[in-house]
Amino acid sequence: MITTLRDYQAETLTQIKRCVASGQRRIMVQAPTGSGKTKIAAAIVLGAVDKGNRIAFSVPFITLIDQTCRSFLDEGLEAMADVAVIQAQHEWSNQYAPVQVCSLDTLARRGEPTVDVVIVDEAHRHNRFLYQWMEREPNKIFIGLTATPWSKGLGKHWQQLLIGTTTQELIDREYLSPFRVFAPSAPDLEGLKVVRGEWEQEELGKRVSETKLIASIVDTWIERAERRPTILYGVNRAHAKLLQMQFLSKNVNAGYMDAHTEIDEREAFRVAFHSGDIAVMCNV
C-alpha cells in the first residue's frame, strides 16, 4: 500500500487518469526536482498491478535502476514477485513480474517487453528507440516524467503536458527549502558553441576549470555553506574531479562518483554522506 500522497501528487494522478479516459496516450507530467515524481510513478504502478496490468518504468541511465527499485519496494511492492529489472545480467531478472524497471539502452538491444503502460523517467531526453516504440504501438499508454519539458521537438511525440506543481509553490508550502544563489566569479563564455540547446560540454568543461574559478567555488562554500552537507554537480567528470581535489586540499572531506562508480562503492558513499562522514559529494 502506497504511503499517503500529498494533495498535489493526488491531483496529478487524477489529471493523468482523466487524460487516459479521454483517449490520450502520450502524457507528459512536469514536476520540480523534490516534488516526488517517483512517488507519483509508484502510485501509477500500484494501480496498474491491482488491475492486473503490466507496466514498464524506463530510465535513461543504469544508475537510476536500483534507486527506482528501492523506491518501489518502500511503497510495498516485492522484489522479483512484483518488480523485476531488464538490464544486463541483473539479479532481479524475471520476465513474468508485472513491473519491469528497464534501461532504454538495454531495450534498444533486446526489444521492448510486453506491457500495458510505459512510464518514461527523464522524459525530456530524446531517445530514438523510445519514439520508435511509440510509433509501433500507438494505443499503448506512455507517461513521461520530467522537471524540464523544454527540449525542442517534444511536442512531436507527446500529446498533453500536465503541470503537477511548481518550485515556488513547494517553497511556499515548506516542502522545499528556499534557496539563495552566490556567484562570486563567472567563466568567460564568449564564443562558446551551443549544441542542441546546451553549451558544448567539452569546451565548457575547460572554461569552468580555470584555477581561479575552482578556488572561488571552494572558498565560497567554506564561507557561505558553513560545511552543511552538499551535493555538487560538475560540468563533466574532469571538472567534478578537479573540484573534489580542491575541497580535499582545504581539508574538506569530499567524495566523487559518476556513472562508472561500482554499486557497492556508490552505496558506501551514500551511507557516508548521510552520516556526515562526507561533507561534499561531487558528481556530474
Phi and psi in degrees as GROMACS dihedral restraints (atoms count N, CA, C in turn):
[ dihedral_restraints ]
;  ai    aj    ak    al  type     phi  dphi    fc
    3     4     5     6     1   -70.7    20    10
    4     5     6     7     1   143.1    20    10
    6     7     8     9     1   -64.9    20    10
    7     8     9    10     1   162.9    20    10
    9    10    11    12     1   -58.7    20    10
   10    11    12    13     1   131.2    20    10
   12    13    14    15     1   -81.0    20    10
   13    14    15    16     1   145.2    20    10
   15    16    17    18     1   -67.5    20    10
   16    17    18    19     1   160.1    20    10
   18    19    20    21     1   -60.4    20    10
   19    20    21    22     1   -39.7    20    10
   21    22    23    24     1   -70.7    20    10
   22    23    24    25     1   -29.6    20    10
   24    25    26    27     1   -68.1    20    10
   25    26    27    28     1   -43.8    20    10
   27    28    29    30     1   -63.7    20    10
   28    29    30    31     1   -39.4    20    10
   30    31    32    33     1   -67.2    20    10
   31    32    33    34     1   -38.2    20    10
   33    34    35    36     1   -62.1    20    10
   34    35    36    37     1   -42.3    20    10
   36    37    38    39     1   -61.5    20    10
   37    38    39    40     1   -41.4    20    10
   39    40    41    42     1   -63.1    20    10
   40    41    42    43     1   -41.9    20    10
   42    43    44    45     1   -62.8    20    10
   43    44    45    46     1   -40.1    20    10
   45    46    47    48     1   -61.7    20    10
   46    47    48    49     1   -45.0    20    10
   48    49    50    51     1   -61.7    20    10
   49    50    51    52     1   -39.4    20    10
   51    52    53    54     1   -63.9    20    10
   52    53    54    55     1   -41.3    20    10
   54    55    56    57     1   -62.7    20    10
   55    56    57    58     1   -45.4    20    10
   57    58    59    60     1   -62.4    20    10
   58    59    60    61     1   -43.1    20    10
   60    61    62    63     1   -62.9    20    10
   61    62    63    64     1   -29.6    20    10
   63    64    65    66     1   -82.6    20    10
   64    65    66    67     1    -2.1    20    10
   66    67    68    69     1   101.5    20    10
   67    68    69    70     1     0.6    20    10
   69    70    71    72     1   -77.6    20    10
   70    71    72    73     1   140.1    20    10
   72    73    74    75     1  -123.5    20    10
   73    74    75    76     1    -1.9    20    10
   75    76    77    78     1  -130.8    20    10
   76    77    78    79     1    92.8    20    10
   78    79    80    81     1  -117.6    20    10
   79    80    81    82     1   120.6    20    10
   81    82    83    84     1  -101.0    20    10
   82    83    84    85     1   129.0    20    10
   84    85    86    87     1  -112.1    20    10
   85    86    87    88     1   121.4    20    10
   87    88    89    90     1   -99.8    20    10
   88    89    90    91     1   127.8    20    10
   90    91    92    93     1  -151.2    20    10
   91    92    93    94     1   139.7    20    10
   93    94    95    96     1   -65.9    20    10
   94    95    96    97     1   159.4    20    10
   96    97    98    99     1   -57.5    20    10
   97    98    99   100     1   129.6    20    10
   99   100   101   102     1    96.0    20    10
  100   101   102   103     1    -3.5    20    10
  102   103   104   105     1   -85.1    20    10
  103   104   105   106     1   -14.9    20    10
  105   106   107   108     1    95.3    20    10
  106   107   108   109     1    45.8    20    10
  108   109   110   111     1   -63.0    20    10
  109   110   111   112     1   -37.6    20    10
  111   112   113   114     1   -66.6    20    10
  112   113   114   115     1   -30.4    20    10
  114   115   116   117     1   -63.5    20    10
  115   116   117   118     1   -44.4    20    10
  117   118   119   120     1   -62.8    20    10
  118   119   120   121     1   -43.2    20    10
  120   121   122   123     1   -60.7    20    10
  121   122   123   124     1   -40.9    20    10
  123   124   125   126     1   -62.6    20    10
  124   125   126   127     1   -37.8    20    10
  126   127   128   129     1   -65.4    20    10
  127   128   129   130     1   -40.6    20    10
  129   130   131   132     1   -63.2    20    10
  130   131   132   133     1   -44.1    20    10
  132   133   134   135     1   -61.8    20    10
  133   134   135   136     1   -48.0    20    10
  135   136   137   138     1   -62.6    20    10
  136   137   138   139     1   -39.7    20    10
  138   139   140   141     1   -63.9    20    10
  139   140   141   142     1   -40.6    20    10
  141   142   143   144     1   -66.2    20    10
  142   143   144   145     1   -43.2    20    10
  144   145   146   147     1   -63.9    20    10
  145   146   147   148     1   -41.2    20    10
  147   148   149   150     1   -60.5    20    10
  148   149   150   151     1   -30.4    20    10
  150   151   152   153     1   -89.2    20    10
  151   152   153   154     1     1.6    20    10
  153   154   155   156     1    82.1    20    10
  154   155   156   157     1    15.4    20    10
  156   157   158   159     1   -90.6    20    10
  157   158   159   160     1   160.9    20    10
  159   160   161   162     1  -106.3    20    10
  160   161   162   163     1   146.0    20    10
  162   163   164   165     1  -141.5    20    10
  163   164   165   166     1   142.1    20    10
  165   166   167   168     1  -112.9    20    10
  166   167   168   169     1   134.7    20    10
  168   169   170   171     1  -112.4    20    10
  169   170   171   172     1   110.4    20    10
  171   172   173   174     1  -101.8    20    10
  172   173   174   175     1   140.6    20    10
  174   175   176   177     1  -126.9    20    10
  175   176   177   178     1   151.6    20    10
  177   178   179   180     1   -82.8    20    10
  178   179   180   181     1   -18.2    20    10
  180   181   182   183     1  -129.7    20    10
  181   182   183   184     1   140.5    20    10
  183   184   185   186     1   -65.1    20    10
  184   185   186   187     1   -22.8    20    10
  186   187   188   189     1   -66.5    20    10
  187   188   189   190     1   -18.2    20    10
  189   190   191   192     1   -87.8    20    10
  190   191   192   193     1   -10.4    20    10
  192   193   194   195     1   -66.1    20    10
  193   194   195   196     1   -53.5    20    10
  195   196   197   198     1   -66.0    20    10
  196   197   198   199     1   -35.4    20    10
  198   199   200   201     1   -61.6    20    10
  199   200   201   202     1   -43.8    20    10
  201   202   203   204     1   -65.8    20    10
  202   203   204   205     1   -45.0    20    10
  204   205   206   207     1   -59.2    20    10
  205   206   207   208     1   -41.9    20    10
  207   208   209   210     1   -62.6    20    10
  208   209   210   211     1   -39.1    20    10
  210   211   212   213     1   -65.6    20    10
  211   212   213   214     1   -41.6    20    10
  213   214   215   216     1   -66.8    20    10
  214   215   216   217     1   -38.6    20    10
  216   217   218   219     1   -66.5    20    10
  217   218   219   220     1   -34.4    20    10
  219   220   221   222     1   -63.5    20    10
  220   221   222   223     1   -23.0    20    10
  222   223   224   225     1   -93.5    20    10
  223   224   225   226     1     7.1    20    10
  225   226   227   228     1   106.8    20    10
  226   227   228   229     1    -5.1    20    10
  228   229   230   231     1   -75.4    20    10
  229   230   231   232     1   156.1    20    10
  231   232   233   234     1  -108.8    20    10
  232   233   234   235     1   139.2    20    10
  234   235   236   237     1   -62.9    20    10
  235   236   237   238     1   138.6    20    10
  237   238   239   240     1    73.0    20    10
  238   239   240   241     1   -49.9    20    10
  240   241   242   243     1   -68.5    20    10
  241   242   243   244     1   -44.3    20    10
  243   244   245   246     1  -107.2    20    10
  244   245   246   247     1   -41.9    20    10
  246   247   248   249     1  -116.6    20    10
  247   248   249   250     1   126.6    20    10
  249   250   251   252     1  -129.3    20    10
  250   251   252   253     1   172.2    20    10
  252   253   254   255     1  -127.5    20    10
  253   254   255   256     1   137.0    20    10
  255   256   257   258     1  -111.9    20    10
  256   257   258   259     1    97.4    20    10
  258   259   260   261     1  -172.5    20    10
  259   260   261   262     1   116.3    20    10
  261   262   263   264     1    48.4    20    10
  262   263   264   265     1  -135.7    20    10
  264   265   266   267     1  -105.6    20    10
  265   266   267   268     1    51.7    20    10
  267   268   269   270     1   -64.9    20    10
  268   269   270   271     1   140.2    20    10
  270   271   272   273     1   -67.6    20    10
  271   272   273   274     1   -14.8    20    10
  273   274   275   276     1   -95.6    20    10
  274   275   276   277     1    21.2    20    10
  276   277   278   279     1   -67.9    20    10
  277   278   279   280     1   125.5    20    10
  279   280   281   282     1  -162.9    20    10
  280   281   282   283     1   101.8    20    10
  282   283   284   285     1   -65.9    20    10
  283   284   285   286     1   -15.7    20    10
  285   286   287   288     1   -91.3    20    10
  286   287   288   289     1   -10.7    20    10
  288   289   290   291     1   -65.1    20    10
  289   290   291   292     1   142.0    20    10
  291   292   293   294     1   -71.7    20    10
  292   293   294   295     1   -20.5    20    10
  294   295   296   297     1  -116.0    20    10
  295   296   297   298     1   120.9    20    10
  297   298   299   300     1  -115.3    20    10
  298   299   300   301     1   113.2    20    10
  300   301   302   303     1   -90.4    20    10
  301   302   303   304     1   121.3    20    10
  303   304   305   306     1  -136.4    20    10
  304   305   306   307     1   150.1    20    10
  306   307   308   309     1   -86.6    20    10
  307   308   309   310     1   129.8    20    10
  309   310   311   312     1   -60.9    20    10
  310   311   312   313     1   -34.5    20    10
  312   313   314   315     1   -63.7    20    10
  313   314   315   316     1   -39.3    20    10
  315   316   317   318     1   -66.2    20    10
  316   317   318   319     1   -42.7    20    10
  318   319   320   321     1   -62.9    20    10
  319   320   321   322     1   -35.9    20    10
  321   322   323   324     1   -61.3    20    10
  322   323   324   325     1   -30.6    20    10
  324   325   326   327     1   -86.3    20    10
  325   326   327   328     1   -38.7    20    10
  327   328   329   330     1   -97.1    20    10
  328   329   330   331     1   -22.6    20    10
  330   331   332   333     1    99.9    20    10
  331   332   333   334     1   155.5    20    10
  333   334   335   336     1   -77.8    20    10
  334   335   336   337     1   151.3    20    10
  336   337   338   339     1   -77.6    20    10
  337   338   339   340     1   163.3    20    10
  339   340   341   342     1   -84.8    20    10
  340   341   342   343     1   106.3    20    10
  342   343   344   345     1  -139.6    20    10
  343   344   345   346     1   165.6    20    10
  345   346   347   348     1   -96.9    20    10
  346   347   348   349     1   -29.1    20    10
  348   349   350   351     1  -135.4    20    10
  349   350   351   352     1   142.3    20    10
  351   352   353   354     1  -123.4    20    10
  352   353   354   355     1   124.3    20    10
  354   355   356   357     1  -102.9    20    10
  355   356   357   358     1   129.1    20    10
  357   358   359   360     1  -111.3    20    10
  358   359   360   361     1   109.5    20    10
  360   361   362   363     1   -80.0    20    10
  361   362   363   364     1   150.2    20    10
  363   364   365   366     1    52.3    20    10
  364   365   366   367     1    50.6    20    10
  366   367   368   369     1   -72.1    20    10
  367   368   369   370     1    -5.6    20    10
  369   370   371   372     1   -73.9    20    10
  370   371   372   373     1   -15.0    20    10
  372   373   374   375     1   -81.2    20    10
  373   374   375   376     1   124.8    20    10
  375   376   377   378     1   -71.3    20    10
  376   377   378   379     1   137.2    20    10
  378   379   380   381     1  -143.2    20    10
  379   380   381   382     1   117.3    20    10
  381   382   383   384     1   -61.3    20    10
  382   383   384   385     1   -44.4    20    10
  384   385   386   387     1   -60.3    20    10
  385   386   387   388     1   -43.7    20    10
  387   388   389   390     1   -59.1    20    10
  388   389   390   391     1   -46.3    20    10
  390   391   392   393     1   -65.9    20    10
  391   392   393   394     1   -35.9    20    10
  393   394   395   396     1   -66.2    20    10
  394   395   396   397     1   -39.2    20    10
  396   397   398   399     1   -61.1    20    10
  397   398   399   400     1   -44.2    20    10
  399   400   401   402     1   -59.2    20    10
  400   401   402   403     1   -41.9    20    10
  402   403   404   405     1   -68.2    20    10
  403   404   405   406     1   -38.2    20    10
  405   406   407   408     1   -68.3    20    10
  406   407   408   409     1   -30.7    20    10
  408   409   410   411     1  -128.8    20    10
  409   410   411   412     1    75.9    20    10
  411   412   413   414     1   -65.6    20    10
  412   413   414   415     1   -18.9    20    10
  414   415   416   417     1   -94.8    20    10
  415   416   417   418     1    -5.2    20    10
  417   418   419   420     1   -77.5    20    10
  418   419   420   421     1   145.0    20    10
  420   421   422   423     1   -84.9    20    10
  421   422   423   424     1   123.6    20    10
  423   424   425   426     1  -117.3    20    10
  424   425   426   427     1   126.5    20    10
  426   427   428   429     1  -120.2    20    10
  427   428   429   430     1   115.6    20    10
  429   430   431   432     1   -95.3    20    10
  430   431   432   433     1   142.0    20    10
  432   433   434   435     1  -121.0    20    10
  433   434   435   436     1   131.5    20    10
  435   436   437   438     1  -163.7    20    10
  436   437   438   439     1   155.6    20    10
  438   439   440   441     1   -92.3    20    10
  439   440   441   442     1   -16.3    20    10
  441   442   443   444     1  -136.6    20    10
  442   443   444   445     1    77.2    20    10
  444   445   446   447     1   -84.3    20    10
  445   446   447   448     1    53.3    20    10
  447   448   449   450     1  -117.2    20    10
  448   449   450   451     1     6.6    20    10
  450   451   452   453     1   -65.6    20    10
  451   452   453   454     1   136.1    20    10
  453   454   455   456     1   -60.6    20    10
  454   455   456   457     1   131.5    20    10
  456   457   458   459     1    96.5    20    10
  457   458   459   460     1    -3.0    20    10
  459   460   461   462     1   -61.5    20    10
  460   461   462   463     1   -32.9    20    10
  462   463   464   465     1   -63.9    20    10
  463   464   465   466     1   -16.9    20    10
  465   466   467   468     1   -73.4    20    10
  466   467   468   469     1   -19.4    20    10
  468   469   470   471     1  -117.5    20    10
  469   470   471   472     1   -21.4    20    10
  471   472   473   474     1  -117.1    20    10
  472   473   474   475     1   138.3    20    10
  474   475   476   477     1   -87.9    20    10
  475   476   477   478     1   -35.2    20    10
  477   478   479   480     1  -138.3    20    10
  478   479   480   481     1   137.6    20    10
  480   481   482   483     1  -111.9    20    10
  481   482   483   484     1   121.2    20    10
  483   484   485   486     1  -106.4    20    10
  484   485   486   487     1   131.7    20    10
  486   487   488   489     1   -97.6    20    10
  487   488   489   490     1   108.2    20    10
  489   490   491   492     1   -70.4    20    10
  490   491   492   493     1   -46.5    20    10
  492   493   494   495     1  -170.3    20    10
  493   494   495   496     1  -177.3    20    10
  495   496   497   498     1  -126.7    20    10
  496   497   498   499     1   161.0    20    10
  498   499   500   501     1   -60.6    20    10
  499   500   501   502     1   -43.4    20    10
  501   502   503   504     1   -63.1    20    10
  502   503   504   505     1   -40.0    20    10
  504   505   506   507     1   -62.1    20    10
  505   506   507   508     1   -42.1    20    10
  507   508   509   510     1   -67.3    20    10
  508   509   510   511     1   -34.4    20    10
  510   511   512   513     1   -68.7    20    10
  511   512   513   514     1   -45.3    20    10
  513   514   515   516     1   -60.0    20    10
  514   515   516   517     1   -33.6    20    10
  516   517   518   519     1   -93.2    20    10
  517   518   519   520     1     5.6    20    10
  519   520   521   522     1    66.1    20    10
  520   521   522   523     1    26.6    20    10
  522   523   524   525     1   -83.6    20    10
  523   524   525   526     1   -28.9    20    10
  525   526   527   528     1  -120.6    20    10
  526   527   528   529     1   151.6    20    10
  528   529   530   531     1   -77.6    20    10
  529   530   531   532     1   142.3    20    10
  531   532   533   534     1   -64.3    20    10
  532   533   534   535     1   150.2    20    10
  534   535   536   537     1  -126.8    20    10
  535   536   537   538     1   155.1    20    10
  537   538   539   540     1  -125.4    20    10
  538   539   540   541     1   150.4    20    10
  540   541   542   543     1  -114.1    20    10
  541   542   543   544     1   129.5    20    10
  543   544   545   546     1  -118.6    20    10
  544   545   546   547     1   125.0    20    10
  546   547   548   549     1  -137.3    20    10
  547   548   549   550     1    76.9    20    10
  549   550   551   552     1   -68.9    20    10
  550   551   552   553     1   -26.0    20    10
  552   553   554   555     1  -134.7    20    10
  553   554   555   556     1   151.6    20    10
  555   556   557   558     1  -132.8    20    10
  556   557   558   559     1   142.0    20    10
  558   559   560   561     1   -74.5    20    10
  559   560   561   562     1   157.5    20    10
  561   562   563   564     1   -85.1    20    10
  562   563   564   565     1   109.4    20    10
  564   565   566   567     1  -105.4    20    10
  565   566   567   568     1    11.5    20    10
  567   568   569   570     1   -61.5    20    10
  568   569   570   571     1   129.0    20    10
  570   571   572   573     1    78.7    20    10
  571   572   573   574     1     1.3    20    10
  573   574   575   576     1   -69.7    20    10
  574   575   576   577     1   131.4    20    10
  576   577   578   579     1   -71.0    20    10
  577   578   579   580     1   149.7    20    10
  579   580   581   582     1  -111.3    20    10
  580   581   582   583     1   125.8    20    10
  582   583   584   585     1  -120.7    20    10
  583   584   585   586     1   120.9    20    10
  585   586   587   588     1    50.3    20    10
  586   587   588   589     1    42.2    20    10
  588   589   590   591     1    84.9    20    10
  589   590   591   592     1     0.7    20    10
  591   592   593   594     1  -130.8    20    10
  592   593   594   595     1   156.9    20    10
  594   595   596   597     1   -58.5    20    10
  595   596   597   598     1   143.9    20    10
  597   598   599   600     1   -63.6    20    10
  598   599   600   601     1   118.2    20    10
  600   601   602   603     1   -66.6    20    10
  601   602   603   604     1   -41.0    20    10
  603   604   605   606     1   -64.3    20    10
  604   605   606   607     1   -47.3    20    10
  606   607   608   609     1   -68.7    20    10
  607   608   609   610     1   -38.4    20    10
  609   610   611   612     1   -60.6    20    10
  610   611   612   613     1   -41.6    20    10
  612   613   614   615     1   -57.7    20    10
  613   614   615   616     1   -38.7    20    10
  615   616   617   618     1   -67.2    20    10
  616   617   618   619     1   -42.2    20    10
  618   619   620   621     1   -70.4    20    10
  619   620   621   622     1   -33.9    20    10
  621   622   623   624     1   -85.9    20    10
  622   623   624   625     1    -1.8    20    10
  624   625   626   627     1   -97.3    20    10
  625   626   627   628     1    11.0    20    10
  627   628   629   630     1   -60.7    20    10
  628   629   630   631     1   142.3    20    10
  630   631   632   633     1   -54.1    20    10
  631   632   633   634     1   -42.5    20    10
  633   634   635   636     1   -66.9    20    10
  634   635   636   637     1   -33.1    20    10
  636   637   638   639     1   -72.8    20    10
  637   638   639   640     1   -42.1    20    10
  639   640   641   642     1   -61.6    20    10
  640   641   642   643     1   -46.6    20    10
  642   643   644   645     1   -64.4    20    10
  643   644   645   646     1   -37.0    20    10
  645   646   647   648     1   -63.3    20    10
  646   647   648   649     1   -41.2    20    10
  648   649   650   651     1   -61.5    20    10
  649   650   651   652     1   -47.5    20    10
  651   652   653   654     1   -67.7    20    10
  652   653   654   655     1   -45.2    20    10
  654   655   656   657     1   -63.1    20    10
  655   656   657   658     1   -39.0    20    10
  657   658   659   660     1   -66.2    20    10
  658   659   660   661     1   -39.4    20    10
  660   661   662   663     1   -62.1    20    10
  661   662   663   664     1   -46.0    20    10
  663   664   665   666     1   -61.2    20    10
  664   665   666   667     1   -40.2    20    10
  666   667   668   669     1   -74.5    20    10
  667   668   669   670     1   -44.4    20    10
  669   670   671   672     1   -95.3    20    10
  670   671   672   673     1   -39.0    20    10
  672   673   674   675     1   -81.0    20    10
  673   674   675   676     1   -17.4    20    10
  675   676   677   678     1    53.7    20    10
  676   677   678   679     1    37.3    20    10
  678   679   680   681     1    62.6    20    10
  679   680   681   682     1    28.6    20    10
  681   682   683   684     1   -68.7    20    10
  682   683   684   685     1   152.4    20    10
  684   685   686   687     1   -54.9    20    10
  685   686   687   688     1   131.8    20    10
  687   688   689   690     1  -136.9    20    10
  688   689   690   691     1   135.0    20    10
  690   691   692   693     1  -104.8    20    10
  691   692   693   694     1   125.7    20    10
  693   694   695   696     1  -114.0    20    10
  694   695   696   697     1   132.2    20    10
  696   697   698   699     1  -112.4    20    10
  697   698   699   700     1   121.9    20    10
  699   700   701   702     1   -92.3    20    10
  700   701   702   703     1   166.3    20    10
  702   703   704   705     1   -66.7    20    10
  703   704   705   706     1   -42.1    20    10
  705   706   707   708     1  -148.1    20    10
  706   707   708   709     1  -177.3    20    10
  708   709   710   711     1   -63.5    20    10
  709   710   711   712     1   -41.0    20    10
  711   712   713   714     1   -62.7    20    10
  712   713   714   715     1   -41.9    20    10
  714   715   716   717     1   -65.0    20    10
  715   716   717   718     1   -45.8    20    10
  717   718   719   720     1   -62.2    20    10
  718   719   720   721     1   -37.9    20    10
  720   721   722   723     1   -67.7    20    10
  721   722   723   724     1   -39.7    20    10
  723   724   725   726     1   -61.1    20    10
  724   725   726   727     1   -42.2    20    10
  726   727   728   729     1   -63.8    20    10
  727   728   729   730     1   -41.7    20    10
  729   730   731   732     1   -59.6    20    10
  730   731   732   733     1   -45.3    20    10
  732   733   734   735     1   -61.8    20    10
  733   734   735   736     1   -37.1    20    10
  735   736   737   738     1   -69.1    20    10
  736   737   738   739     1   -39.5    20    10
  738   739   740   741     1   -62.7    20    10
  739   740   741   742     1   -44.4    20    10
  741   742   743   744     1   -62.3    20    10
  742   743   744   745     1   -36.2    20    10
  744   745   746   747     1   -66.8    20    10
  745   746   747   748     1   -19.7    20    10
  747   748   749   750     1   -99.4    20    10
  748   749   750   751     1    17.2    20    10
  750   751   752   753     1    63.1    20    10
  751   752   753   754     1    33.0    20    10
  753   754   755   756     1  -107.2    20    10
  754   755   756   757     1   122.7    20    10
  756   757   758   759     1   -72.7    20    10
  757   758   759   760     1   107.6    20    10
  759   760   761   762     1  -121.7    20    10
  760   761   762   763     1   134.7    20    10
  762   763   764   765     1  -101.4    20    10
  763   764   765   766     1   169.2    20    10
  765   766   767   768     1  -143.4    20    10
  766   767   768   769     1   134.6    20    10
  768   769   770   771     1  -147.3    20    10
  769   770   771   772     1   155.4    20    10
  771   772   773   774     1  -146.4    20    10
  772   773   774   775     1  -167.8    20    10
  774   775   776   777     1   -63.8    20    10
  775   776   777   778     1   -17.8    20    10
  777   778   779   780     1   -95.9    20    10
  778   779   780   781     1    -1.1    20    10
  780   781   782   783     1   -68.8    20    10
  781   782   783   784     1   130.8    20    10
  783   784   785   786     1   -64.2    20    10
  784   785   786   787     1   152.4    20    10
  786   787   788   789     1   -58.6    20    10
  787   788   789   790     1   -44.1    20    10
  789   790   791   792     1   -63.0    20    10
  790   791   792   793     1   -42.1    20    10
  792   793   794   795     1   -67.1    20    10
  793   794   795   796     1   -38.9    20    10
  795   796   797   798     1   -60.1    20    10
  796   797   798   799     1   -43.5    20    10
  798   799   800   801     1   -66.4    20    10
  799   800   801   802     1   -38.7    20    10
  801   802   803   804     1   -62.6    20    10
  802   803   804   805     1   -40.6    20    10
  804   805   806   807     1   -63.3    20    10
  805   806   807   808     1   -42.2    20    10
  807   808   809   810     1   -60.0    20    10
  808   809   810   811     1   -45.2    20    10
  810   811   812   813     1   -65.1    20    10
  811   812   813   814     1   -43.8    20    10
  813   814   815   816     1   -64.7    20    10
  814   815   816   817     1   -37.1    20    10
  816   817   818   819     1   -67.6    20    10
  817   818   819   820     1   -45.5    20    10
  819   820   821   822     1   -70.9    20    10
  820   821   822   823     1   -24.6    20    10
  822   823   824   825     1   -84.4    20    10
  823   824   825   826     1   -13.0    20    10
  825   826   827   828     1    95.7    20    10
  826   827   828   829     1     0.1    20    10
  828   829   830   831     1   -70.7    20    10
  829   830   831   832     1   -27.6    20    10
  831   832   833   834     1  -112.7    20    10
  832   833   834   835     1   125.2    20    10
  834   835   836   837     1   -85.6    20    10
  835   836   837   838     1   -37.2    20    10
  837   838   839   840     1  -129.1    20    10
  838   839   840   841     1   126.0    20    10
  840   841   842   843     1  -106.2    20    10
  841   842   843   844     1   108.9    20    10
  843   844   845   846     1   -91.1    20    10
  844   845   846   847     1   130.0    20    10
  846   847   848   849     1  -154.0    20    10
  847   848   849   850     1  -168.3    20    10
